[in-house]
Amino acid sequence: MELRQLKYFVTVAKNLNFTDAAHSLFITQGTLSQQIHQLESEVGTLLFTRTSHSVSLTDAGMELLPYAQKTLDEADNCKNKMHDLHGALSGTLDIGVTHSFSVLLTGTVKDFLRKYPNVKLKIHYNTASELFEMLHNKEVDFIMAFKPLQEYDIIQSDVLFTSALSVVMRKEHPMADRPLLTMNDLQKLGIALPGSGLQARRAFERFIDIDTSKLNIKIELNDPNIIMNIVEGTNLVTILSSVAIHYHPTLIAKPLEGVRRDMVGCVHYLKGIYHKQAGEVFLKMLYASPMVSQLKESIN
């Protein structure tokens, strides 16, 4: 039994589709099928039930899956430990980031690459829900996102800063002089609403006592930067974390009356696994960065 075969088995088990699994593994479907057949021959039983329309795990496959995943995890931990024993930082560090955290990342990335040129950084921008799934699947080493509304037992969340869920508008907006906005104010305004995959949207819907269908939503999209570009040139407002406007000096963030506004910015990583030395160094630099300090000072 080879690690490669276990990796192929786990990938098929997650996709339940040989074509998709082969594509994600960058191998042909024929090669994948052959390797799965060899694994089934070695363990002496079928691991998948295949029809012309579907693939499903057999009882034996469901029994093997957690052991196969654990074996692959231990192999990765061993490889990373041995790699770090060489002392010099190298290899690849995968970081997941939501768009709101872009303001934190740029300076640290520049400093890190300048100091550790042998490390390759792979930055994955996505919605928080998709990033947490990637973290769970060990496709990233850690993610930077607001603390989710639900708890994950296997995920550790270390706080970077707290921010405020706010009504964001351009400084020349007719309501820009208001110290805060009410729900009645919000219902009178055209809104560029964050898409359902963004944490600002989820927090807004959870903490407001209003049917969003009663709002004058002019546009809805999943990219905060595009939303802010639209708000900068119109009288539309949006609902975002106040940290999101850090690089948009023409915008201001106003509190919304009666809305819970605390949004906790965190670094999230899996518990109980070995963490790459490069990741530990990167996070140490991030925590000490001027940008994180500025955010803490400006918000506190």
NUKOLRO-846657 format. One line per field, with one value per residue: residue in one letter; x negated, y, z of N, C-alpha, C in turn. Coordinates in steps of 0.1 Angstrom, whole numbers, plus 5000, padded with zeros to 4 digits. Layout:
# residues N
r: a:...
nxx: X:...
nyy: Y:...
nzz: Z:...
caxx: X:...
cayy: Y:...
cazz: Z:...
cxx: X:...
cyy: Y:...
czz: Z:...
# end
This chain:
# residues 300
r: m:e:l:r:q:l:k:y:f:v:t:v:a:k:n:l:n:f:t:d:a:a:h:s:l:f:i:t:q:g:t:l:s:q:q:i:h:q:l:e:s:e:v:g:t:l:l:f:t:r:t:s:h:s:v:s:l:t:d:a:g:m:e:l:l:p:y:a:q:k:t:l:d:e:a:d:n:c:k:n:k:m:h:d:l:h:g:a:l:s:g:t:l:d:i:g:v:t:h:s:f:s:v:l:l:t:g:t:v:k:d:f:l:r:k:y:p:n:v:k:l:k:i:h:y:n:t:a:s:e:l:f:e:m:l:h:n:k:e:v:d:f:i:m:a:f:k:p:l:q:e:y:d:i:i:q:s:d:v:l:f:t:s:a:l:s:v:v:m:r:k:e:h:p:m:a:d:r:p:l:l:t:m:n:d:l:q:k:l:g:i:a:l:p:g:s:g:l:q:a:r:r:a:f:e:r:f:i:d:i:d:t:s:k:l:n:i:k:i:e:l:n:d:p:n:i:i:m:n:i:v:e:g:t:n:l:v:t:i:l:s:s:v:a:i:h:y:h:p:t:l:i:a:k:p:l:e:g:v:r:r:d:m:v:g:c:v:h:y:l:k:g:i:y:h:k:q:a:g:e:v:f:l:k:m:l:y:a:s:p:m:v:s:q:l:k:e:s:i:n
nxx: 4991:4993:4985:4992:5014:5032:5037:5049:5072:5085:5090:5108:5128:5136:5145:5163:5164:5147:5137:5135:5118:5095:5088:5082:5060:5042:5038:5044:5077:5077:5053:5058:5080:5068:5049:5066:5079:5057:5052:5076:5073:5052:5061:5082:5109:5137:5137:5152:5185:5195:5214:5229:5237:5230:5208:5200:5190:5181:5190:5165:5149:5157:5149:5121:5115:5111:5087:5070:5069:5057:5032:5021:5020:5002:4980:4975:4970:4946:4929:4929:4917:4892:4883:4881:4861:4837:4832:4828:4853:4876:4894:4930:4956:4989:5015:5047:5069:5094:5110:5112:5090:5068:5055:5039:5020:5002:4978:4965:4961:4942:4920:4915:4908:4886:4868:4868:4862:4862:4886:4917:4946:4981:5010:5043:5073:5106:5140:5150:5163:5156:5128:5125:5134:5113:5092:5100:5097:5070:5057:5047:5023:5029:5056:5068:5093:5125:5138:5158:5195:5203:5188:5158:5146:5121:5105:5083:5085:5068:5068:5065:5074:5102:5131:5156:5189:5203:5220:5210:5199:5194:5174:5187:5213:5248:5257:5234:5227:5239:5238:5245:5264:5298:5322:5343:5332:5315:5332:5341:5320:5301:5285:5254:5250:5231:5223:5239:5220:5201:5187:5195:5220:5234:5231:5246:5272:5277:5277:5295:5328:5347:5363:5345:5355:5369:5352:5336:5320:5296:5275:5257:5229:5199:5173:5156:5138:5146:5172:5167:5154:5176:5193:5177:5181:5207:5240:5247:5247:5229:5226:5201:5171:5154:5127:5122:5121:5097:5077:5091:5094:5114:5138:5161:5169:5199:5215:5243:5274:5284:5273:5253:5219:5193:5167:5145:5113:5092:5065:5067:5061:5055:5060:5038:5020:4988:4972:4959:4926:4921:4946:4950:4930:4939:4964:4955:4942:4964:4980:4964:4964:4966:4991:5010:5007:5016:5043:5053:5049:5064:5090:5094
nyy: 4988:5021:5056:5073:5059:5059:5087:5091:5075:5089:5113:5106:5097:5121:5136:5118:5112:5102:5115:5142:5139:5129:5151:5170:5159:5160:5139:5112:5098:5071:5063:5069:5052:5027:5027:5028:5003:4986:4992:4982:4956:4950:4954:4936:4939:4957:4992:5012:5017:5015:5030:5037:5063:5072:5073:5058:5052:5020:5000:4991:5010:5034:5027:5026:5052:5073:5063:5063:5091:5100:5088:5101:5127:5124:5117:5141:5158:5146:5150:5179:5184:5172:5188:5213:5209:5214:5240:5265:5286:5274:5260:5258:5281:5281:5304:5315:5341:5365:5391:5415:5414:5421:5445:5440:5423:5429:5445:5427:5405:5416:5422:5396:5381:5394:5389:5361:5346:5321:5309:5301:5318:5312:5327:5326:5340:5342:5336:5335:5312:5294:5294:5283:5257:5250:5251:5230:5209:5209:5224:5248:5265:5282:5306:5339:5357:5370:5360:5332:5328:5304:5278:5259:5229:5218:5239:5265:5298:5328:5360:5390:5416:5438:5448:5470:5464:5483:5511:5520:5548:5574:5603:5626:5621:5627:5620:5619:5635:5625:5612:5585:5559:5551:5523:5532:5552:5537:5522:5541:5545:5538:5507:5489:5458:5434:5401:5369:5351:5365:5375:5399:5403:5381:5386:5410:5402:5385:5401:5422:5435:5432:5427:5419:5422:5445:5465:5489:5475:5479:5467:5436:5419:5398:5409:5429:5450:5459:5467:5489:5506:5512:5525:5547:5563:5570:5576:5554:5532:5508:5478:5469:5457:5481:5481:5475:5498:5509:5515:5533:5563:5581:5572:5567:5552:5545:5539:5517:5520:5500:5477:5449:5453:5442:5427:5402:5400:5374:5350:5318:5283:5248:5226:5204:5195:5195:5226:5245:5259:5281:5293:5299:5319:5338:5346:5357:5379:5392:5398:5416:5437:5471:5477:5460:5470:5496:5493:5482:5503:5524:5513:5507
nzz: 5000:4990:4997:4977:4965:4986:4988:4963:4967:4989:4976:4955:4972:4984:4962:4949:4923:4895:4873:4881:4903:4891:4876:4895:4906:4886:4868:4845:4840:4836:4847:4874:4879:4876:4897:4919:4916:4920:4947:4959:4953:4969:4995:4994:4989:4976:4974:4964:4951:4918:4893:4861:4864:4890:4919:4949:4983:4995:5024:5034:5022:5036:5061:5057:5050:5072:5084:5062:5057:5081:5079:5057:5067:5088:5074:5059:5081:5091:5069:5068:5093:5090:5070:5082:5099:5086:5090:5074:5061:5037:5009:5005:5014:5021:5021:5031:5025:5031:5013:5028:5045:5030:5034:5056:5047:5026:5033:5051:5035:5016:5033:5043:5020:5012:5032:5034:5009:4998:5003:4989:4985:4984:4978:4986:4977:4988:4997:5032:5040:5020:5024:5050:5045:5028:5046:5064:5047:5045:5025:5027:5049:5069:5076:5071:5084:5094:5126:5125:5127:5137:5157:5153:5162:5156:5149:5157:5167:5166:5178:5159:5157:5166:5148:5133:5123:5098:5083:5052:5033:5008:5015:5008:5009:5013:5039:5054:5075:5097:5130:5135:5118:5114:5112:5098:5083:5067:5051:5034:5016:4987:4982:4980:4983:5001:4989:4996:5005:5020:5051:5063:5053:5064:5091:5092:5085:5106:5129:5125:5128:5105:5075:5047:5022:5022:5019:4998:4976:4952:4940:4942:4952:4954:4959:4979:4973:4947:4954:4971:4953:4937:4956:4961:4939:4938:4953:4967:4995:5016:5035:5056:5072:5092:5089:5063:5047:5049:5029:5014:5013:5006:5017:5044:5075:5092:5123:5128:5142:5169:5160:5165:5165:5167:5151:5148:5139:5128:5129:5116:5122:5120:5147:5166:5146:5129:5124:5099:5100:5085:5084:5111:5114:5095:5107:5131:5122:5110:5133:5145:5128:5115:5104:5116:5142:5138:5132:5156:5173:5160:5161:5187
caxx: 5000:4985:4991:4999:5027:5041:5040:5059:5084:5091:5095:5120:5138:5141:5152:5172:5164:5134:5132:5131:5107:5083:5085:5076:5047:5034:5035:5055:5087:5073:5043:5065:5088:5058:5043:5077:5080:5046:5054:5087:5067:5043:5069:5090:5123:5141:5138:5162:5195:5195:5224:5227:5241:5226:5198:5202:5181:5187:5188:5151:5143:5160:5140:5107:5113:5104:5073:5062:5066:5048:5019:5016:5017:4990:4969:4973:4964:4933:4922:4927:4908:4879:4879:4878:4848:4826:4829:4831:4867:4878:4907:4942:4966:5003:5022:5060:5072:5106:5106:5111:5077:5058:5048:5029:5011:4992:4965:4958:4956:4930:4909:4912:4901:4872:4860:4868:4864:4864:4900:4927:4959:4993:5021:5056:5084:5118:5150:5146:5168:5147:5115:5126:5134:5099:5084:5104:5091:5055:5053:5039:5017:5037:5064:5070:5107:5132:5142:5172:5205:5203:5176:5152:5138:5107:5098:5079:5086:5061:5073:5056:5080:5116:5135:5170:5198:5206:5225:5199:5204:5184:5174:5196:5227:5257:5258:5221:5225:5247:5229:5248:5276:5309:5327:5352:5322:5309:5343:5342:5308:5297:5275:5246:5250:5222:5229:5242:5208:5192:5190:5202:5235:5239:5233:5257:5285:5279:5279:5305:5342:5354:5363:5336:5363:5375:5341:5334:5307:5293:5265:5252:5217:5190:5160:5156:5131:5155:5183:5162:5152:5189:5197:5169:5185:5222:5246:5250:5240:5228:5224:5188:5163:5147:5113:5122:5119:5084:5070:5101:5096:5126:5149:5162:5178:5208:5222:5257:5281:5290:5267:5241:5209:5180:5163:5132:5103:5084:5058:5073:5053:5060:5054:5033:5011:4975:4973:4946:4918:4923:4958:4948:4922:4947:4973:4948:4940:4977:4985:4956:4964:4972:5005:5019:5007:5024:5057:5056:5049:5075:5103:5095
cayy: 5000:5033:5068:5078:5052:5064:5100:5089:5070:5100:5123:5101:5097:5134:5140:5108:5114:5098:5125:5154:5135:5128:5165:5177:5152:5162:5126:5107:5090:5057:5060:5069:5039:5016:5027:5024:4989:4980:4993:4973:4942:4948:4952:4924:4943:4969:5004:5021:5011:5024:5028:5046:5076:5076:5066:5059:5044:5008:5000:4990:5023:5043:5023:5029:5066:5081:5058:5068:5105:5102:5084:5111:5138:5121:5118:5155:5163:5141:5157:5192:5184:5170:5199:5224:5206:5219:5253:5276:5285:5272:5253:5266:5284:5285:5313:5318:5354:5371:5404:5425:5413:5425:5456:5435:5413:5434:5449:5416:5397:5422:5420:5382:5376:5400:5382:5347:5345:5307:5304:5304:5321:5310:5334:5322:5349:5335:5339:5329:5298:5285:5293:5274:5244:5247:5248:5217:5199:5211:5229:5260:5263:5290:5316:5352:5360:5373:5349:5328:5328:5291:5273:5247:5223:5215:5251:5275:5312:5338:5374:5400:5429:5438:5459:5473:5463:5497:5516:5527:5557:5584:5614:5637:5616:5636:5616:5617:5642:5618:5604:5571:5558:5542:5514:5540:5559:5527:5518:5552:5546:5527:5498:5479:5448:5423:5388:5360:5344:5374:5375:5412:5400:5371:5393:5420:5395:5379:5410:5433:5430:5438:5419:5426:5425:5458:5474:5493:5469:5482:5457:5426:5412:5392:5415:5442:5461:5465:5474:5502:5514:5517:5534:5559:5572:5571:5578:5541:5528:5494:5473:5462:5460:5494:5479:5473:5510:5515:5520:5541:5575:5589:5566:5568:5541:5550:5528:5515:5520:5488:5465:5444:5457:5436:5417:5398:5395:5363:5340:5305:5272:5235:5221:5191:5191:5202:5238:5248:5269:5293:5299:5305:5331:5348:5351:5365:5392:5398:5403:5428:5447:5484:5477:5454:5479:5508:5489:5481:5517:5532:5508:5507
cazz: 5000:4989:5001:4965:4964:4996:4983:4952:4973:4996:4966:4949:4983:4986:4950:4945:4908:4891:4864:4889:4911:4882:4872:4907:4909:4874:4862:4837:4847:4835:4857:4887:4881:4878:4911:4929:4914:4927:4962:4962:4952:4980:5007:4992:4989:4968:4982:4958:4942:4906:4882:4849:4868:4903:4926:4963:4991:5002:5039:5036:5019:5047:5072:5054:5048:5083:5085:5051:5059:5092:5074:5048:5076:5095:5064:5057:5093:5091:5058:5072:5104:5085:5062:5090:5106:5079:5096:5065:5056:5022:5007:5001:5024:5015:5030:5027:5029:5026:5007:5038:5051:5021:5040:5065:5041:5016:5039:5057:5024:5011:5042:5044:5008:5012:5043:5032:4994:4994:5006:4979:4991:4976:4985:4981:4980:4986:5008:5044:5041:5012:5030:5061:5039:5023:5058:5069:5037:5045:5013:5031:5062:5078:5069:5078:5082:5106:5134:5120:5137:5143:5162:5148:5173:5152:5144:5166:5161:5173:5175:5155:5160:5164:5139:5135:5111:5096:5070:5045:5022:5004:5025:5003:5009:5021:5053:5059:5088:5108:5139:5133:5110:5120:5103:5089:5073:5058:5042:5024:5008:4978:4989:4973:4994:5000:4986:5007:5010:5028:5066:5066:5050:5074:5104:5091:5085:5119:5140:5123:5129:5094:5063:5037:5010:5024:5016:4984:4971:4938:4934:4952:4947:4964:4959:4987:4966:4937:4961:4976:4941:4933:4966:4960:4928:4938:4966:4973:5007:5017:5049:5056:5084:5091:5085:5048:5040:5052:5017:5006:5021:5003:5023:5059:5081:5102:5130:5125:5155:5173:5154:5171:5155:5169:5141:5154:5129:5134:5121:5119:5118:5125:5160:5166:5135:5129:5117:5092:5106:5077:5088:5124:5112:5089:5116:5140:5115:5109:5146:5148:5116:5117:5100:5127:5153:5135:5133:5170:5178:5155:5165:5202
cxx: 4991:4992:4998:5013:5037:5046:5051:5072:5092:5097:5107:5131:5144:5149:5164:5175:5149:5128:5127:5119:5094:5079:5077:5062:5037:5029:5046:5065:5084:5063:5049:5073:5079:5053:5054:5079:5069:5047:5065:5082:5059:5051:5080:5105:5125:5142:5148:5172:5197:5207:5221:5230:5235:5215:5201:5193:5188:5185:5173:5144:5145:5152:5126:5105:5106:5090:5064:5058:5056:5034:5013:5012:5004:4978:4965:4966:4949:4924:4919:4917:4894:4873:4874:4865:4836:4823:4833:4846:4868:4891:4918:4951:4979:5011:5036:5064:5086:5102:5104:5097:5066:5049:5037:5018:5000:4978:4958:4953:4943:4918:4905:4904:4887:4863:4858:4871:4866:4878:4909:4941:4971:5005:5034:5067:5097:5128:5146:5151:5160:5133:5115:5127:5120:5090:5087:5098:5076:5049:5045:5034:5024:5045:5065:5084:5113:5137:5156:5182:5207:5189:5171:5143:5123:5099:5095:5079:5079:5064:5062:5061:5095:5120:5150:5178:5205:5213:5214:5204:5193:5185:5184:5210:5236:5259:5244:5218:5232:5237:5232:5261:5285:5313:5336:5343:5318:5320:5345:5331:5307:5285:5268:5243:5239:5229:5231:5230:5199:5197:5198:5217:5241:5241:5244:5270:5288:5283:5289:5319:5350:5353:5355:5344:5369:5364:5341:5321:5306:5284:5260:5241:5208:5176:5161:5149:5139:5167:5178:5159:5165:5194:5190:5174:5200:5227:5251:5242:5238:5226:5211:5182:5156:5133:5112:5119:5106:5076:5080:5103:5108:5139:5149:5171:5186:5214:5237:5264:5287:5284:5254:5229:5196:5178:5148:5123:5093:5075:5063:5064:5059:5053:5048:5024:4998:4977:4959:4939:4919:4936:4957:4940:4931:4957:4967:4946:4953:4981:4977:4956:4970:4987:5014:5019:5016:5039:5061:5058:5061:5089:5105:5095
cyy: 5012:5046:5074:5072:5057:5079:5100:5085:5081:5110:5119:5101:5110:5139:5132:5110:5112:5109:5138:5151:5135:5142:5172:5171:5154:5149:5122:5099:5075:5054:5060:5056:5027:5015:5024:5009:4981:4980:4984:4959:4939:4946:4941:4927:4955:4981:5014:5012:5021:5020:5037:5061:5081:5068:5068:5049:5032:5009:4999:5003:5033:5040:5027:5044:5074:5076:5063:5083:5108:5098:5095:5124:5136:5121:5132:5161:5159:5149:5172:5194:5182:5182:5211:5222:5211:5234:5265:5275:5284:5265:5263:5268:5289:5292:5317:5332:5359:5385:5415:5425:5417:5436:5452:5428:5419:5437:5437:5407:5402:5419:5405:5377:5382:5393:5368:5344:5330:5301:5309:5306:5319:5316:5331:5331:5342:5340:5331:5314:5289:5283:5283:5259:5240:5243:5234:5206:5200:5216:5243:5257:5271:5300:5328:5356:5364:5360:5345:5328:5315:5287:5260:5241:5220:5227:5260:5289:5322:5352:5383:5414:5428:5450:5461:5471:5477:5499:5524:5535:5567:5596:5626:5633:5625:5633:5614:5625:5636:5611:5589:5571:5548:5533:5522:5547:5549:5523:5529:5553:5535:5520:5489:5469:5437:5410:5379:5353:5352:5374:5388:5410:5391:5378:5403:5413:5389:5389:5421:5426:5436:5428:5426:5429:5439:5469:5477:5488:5471:5472:5448:5419:5408:5398:5428:5453:5468:5472:5488:5511:5520:5527:5548:5569:5574:5575:5565:5540:5513:5490:5464:5465:5473:5492:5478:5486:5517:5521:5528:5553:5584:5584:5568:5556:5547:5538:5528:5512:5506:5475:5462:5446:5450:5425:5414:5393:5386:5356:5326:5293:5259:5232:5207:5186:5200:5215:5242:5260:5282:5300:5306:5319:5342:5354:5360:5379:5399:5405:5416:5439:5460:5484:5471:5464:5491:5505:5488:5494:5525:5527:5508:5522
czz: 5000:4993:4989:4963:4974:4993:4973:4958:4980:4987:4960:4960:4985:4974:4946:4930:4903:4881:4871:4897:4903:4878:4883:4910:4897:4868:4853:4845:4846:4845:4871:4889:4883:4892:4921:4928:4922:4942:4966:4962:4964:4993:5006:4992:4980:4978:4976:4950:4930:4897:4871:4853:4882:4909:4941:4970:4996:5017:5042:5033:5030:5059:5070:5054:5060:5085:5074:5052:5070:5087:5066:5057:5083:5086:5061:5069:5094:5081:5062:5084:5099:5077:5070:5098:5099:5083:5087:5060:5041:5021:5003:5013:5018:5025:5024:5033:5023:5022:5017:5045:5042:5027:5050:5058:5033:5023:5045:5046:5018:5020:5043:5032:5007:5021:5040:5017:4990:4997:4995:4987:4981:4984:4978:4986:4978:4997:5020:5044:5032:5017:5042:5056:5034:5035:5063:5060:5036:5032:5015:5045:5073:5070:5078:5074:5095:5113:5129:5131:5144:5148:5155:5158:5169:5148:5156:5160:5171:5169:5170:5159:5161:5155:5141:5122:5110:5083:5063:5033:5019:5014:5021:5003:5017:5035:5060:5072:5099:5117:5138:5124:5117:5109:5093:5079:5063:5047:5031:5014:4998:4983:4979:4984:4991:4997:4998:5013:5019:5042:5070:5064:5060:5087:5103:5092:5099:5129:5137:5124:5118:5082:5052:5024:5010:5021:5001:4978:4956:4932:4945:4945:4958:4966:4967:4980:4955:4943:4965:4964:4936:4943:4965:4949:4928:4952:4972:4986:5007:5032:5049:5070:5082:5087:5070:5041:5042:5041:5008:5014:5018:5009:5038:5063:5092:5109:5127:5139:5158:5168:5162:5161:5156:5158:5145:5142:5135:5124:5126:5114:5125:5138:5158:5154:5136:5120:5112:5099:5098:5081:5102:5123:5106:5098:5127:5134:5113:5121:5149:5138:5120:5114:5111:5139:5151:5136:5147:5176:5174:5159:5180:5207
# end
